[in-house]
Amino acid sequence: MASRISILIADDDSGHRETLVEAIRDRGMEAHGAESGTRALAIAQSRVIHAGILDVHMPGLTGIETCRRIQGLVGRLPLILMSGAASEGLRDDALSAGAASFLAKPLDLRVLMETLTRLVRVRFEPDS
């Protein structure tokens, strides 16, 4: 990819969100933090986003609904949903909404970055 990879991070927990934004930027990617699903949608509509990381449990618009709406707006974007209350049912709901992956909190940053890299590569660099 010629341009810098741009990642959307939506989490109502500001500390967790900022940790992820910093980790993404430390790896040379752009990171756009959103405190809500509504703000995540606005960012997805106004910027080029290559992938996203969404918390499932946010007030108002949940991560699952945000995932559905982003997929409807921009097409098949690789989205990772995450939850501190992970369960098989929640994982199934996330994947049914269009998520490419589901991870439990607390996140292992190594696993997150490997998953993110793989998803972006498969989606935007299919010959890699």
For each residue, the residues with C-beta under 8 A, 3 or more apart:
1: 5 50 124 125
2:
3: 6 48
4: 28 29 30
5: 1 29 30 50 51 120
6: 3 29 30 31 32 47 48 49 50
7: 24 29 30 31 32 49 50 51 52 53 116
8: 32 34 40 43 44 47 49 51 52 53 54
9: 17 20 21 24 31 32 33 34 52 53 54
10: 17 33 34 35 36 37 39 40 52 53 54 55 58 63 66
11: 14 16 17 20 33 34 35 53 54 55 58 82
12: 17 35 36 55 57 58 59
13: 16 17 55
14: 11 17 18 35
15: 18 19
16: 11 13 19 20 55 105
17: 9 10 11 12 13 14 20 21 33 34 35
18: 14 15 21 22 33
19: 15 16 22 23
20: 9 11 16 17 23 24 31 33 53 107 112
21: 9 17 18 24 25 31 32 33
22: 18 19 25 26 31
23: 19 20 26 27 109 112 113
24: 7 9 20 21 27 29 30 31
25: 21 22 28 29 30 31
26: 22 23
27: 23 24 113
28: 4 25
29: 4 5 6 7 24 25
30: 4 5 6 7 24 25
31: 6 7 9 20 21 22 24 25
32: 6 7 8 9 21 43 47 49
33: 9 10 11 17 18 20 21
34: 8 9 10 11 17 37 39 40 42 43
35: 10 11 12 14 17 39
36: 10 12 39 40 58 59 60 61
37: 10 34 40 41 54 58 60 61 62 63 65 66 69
38: 41 42 60 61
39: 10 34 35 36 42 43
40: 8 10 34 36 37 43 44 52 54 66 70
41: 37 38 44 45 61 66 69 70 73
42: 34 38 39 45 46
43: 8 32 34 39 40 46 47 49
44: 8 40 41 47 49 52 70 73 74 77
45: 41 42 73 74
46: 42 43
47: 6 8 32 43 44
48: 3 6
49: 6 7 8 32 43 44 52 74 77
50: 1 5 6 7 77 78 120 123 124
51: 5 7 8 77 78 79 80 116 119 120 123
52: 7 8 9 10 40 44 49 70 77 78 79 80
53: 7 8 9 10 11 20 79 80 82 112 116
54: 8 9 10 11 37 40 63 66 67 79 80 81 82 99
55: 10 11 12 13 16 58 63 81 82 83
56: 62 63 64 81 82 83 85 90 94
57: 12 62 63 83 84 85
58: 10 11 12 36 37 55 61 62 63 66
59: 12 36
60: 36 37 38
61: 36 37 38 41 58 65 66 69
62: 37 56 57 58 65 66
63: 10 37 54 55 56 57 58 66 67 81 82 83 94
64: 56 67 68 81 93 94 97 99
65: 37 61 62 68 69 97
66: 10 37 40 41 54 58 61 62 63 69 70
67: 54 63 64 70 71 79 81 94 97 98 99
68: 64 65 71 72 97 98
69: 37 41 61 65 66 72 73
70: 40 41 44 52 66 67 73 74 77 79 98
71: 67 68 74 75 76 77 79 97 98
72: 68 69
73: 41 44 45 69 70
74: 44 45 49 70 71 77
75: 71
76: 71 98 123
77: 44 49 50 51 52 70 71 74 123
78: 50 51 52 100 101 116 119 120 122 123
79: 51 52 53 54 67 70 71 98 99 100
80: 51 52 53 54 99 100 101 102 103 112 115 116 119
81: 54 55 56 63 64 67 94 97 99 101 102 103
82: 11 53 54 55 56 63 102 103 104 105 107
83: 55 56 57 63 86 90 94 102 104 105
84: 57 104 105 106
85: 56 57 90
86: 83 90 91 102 103 104 105
87: 90 91
88: 91 92
89: 92 93
90: 56 83 85 86 87 93 94 102
91: 86 87 88 94 95 102
92: 88 89 95 96
93: 64 89 90 96 97
94: 56 63 64 67 81 83 90 91 97 99 102
95: 91 92 98 99 102
96: 92 93
97: 64 65 67 68 71 81 93 94
98: 67 68 70 71 76 79 95
99: 54 64 67 79 80 81 94 95 102
100: 78 79 80 119
101: 78 80 81 115 119
102: 80 81 82 83 86 90 91 94 95 99
103: 80 81 82 86 107 111 112 115
104: 82 83 84 86 107
105: 16 82 83 84 86
106: 84
107: 20 82 103 104 111 112
108: 111 112
109: 23 112 113
110: 113 114
111: 103 107 108 114 115
112: 20 23 53 80 103 107 108 109 115 116
113: 23 27 109 110 116 117
114: 110 111 117 118
115: 80 101 103 111 112 118 119
116: 7 51 53 78 80 112 113 119 120
117: 113 114 120 121
118: 114 115 121 122
119: 51 78 80 100 101 115 116 122 123
120: 5 50 51 78 116 117 123 124 125
121: 117 118 124 125 128
122: 78 118 119 125 126
123: 50 51 76 77 78 119 120 126
124: 1 50 120 121
125: 1 120 121 122 128
126: 122 123
127:
128: 121 125
